[in-house]
Amino acid sequence: MAAKFEVFKDKAGEFRFRLKAANGEIILASEGYKQKASAEHGIESVRHNAPEDARFERKTSHAGKAFFNLKARNGEVIGTSEQYESEAGREKGIEAVKKAAAEAVLHDLTH
């Protein structure tokens, strides 16, 4: 299975996207958008910004778990990772997003 972006509607009626690695694991998830076109624009922003390491904001949760945000050039968060047990796990997640974003196909689950 190849990497893929999925666009879907959440329980609140907002559009979201997630990036799944080839193994099916979610490696990046977006915020909610009012319009589907905005979520699709977010996907293009991921494709554009993921190759640049400086766009990844490395963080630690209050519980001590490592995670990252992918940010656009204007500083807005495009997507957030899951929480990892270690900084090494977070770095692997970042590398997975860099690799998957370029090749991922788009699956529209809103129909």
Helices and strands as residue ranges (DSSP letters): E 4-9, E 15-20, E 26-29, H 36-49, G 53-55, E 56-60, E 66-71, E 77-80, H 87-103, E 105-108
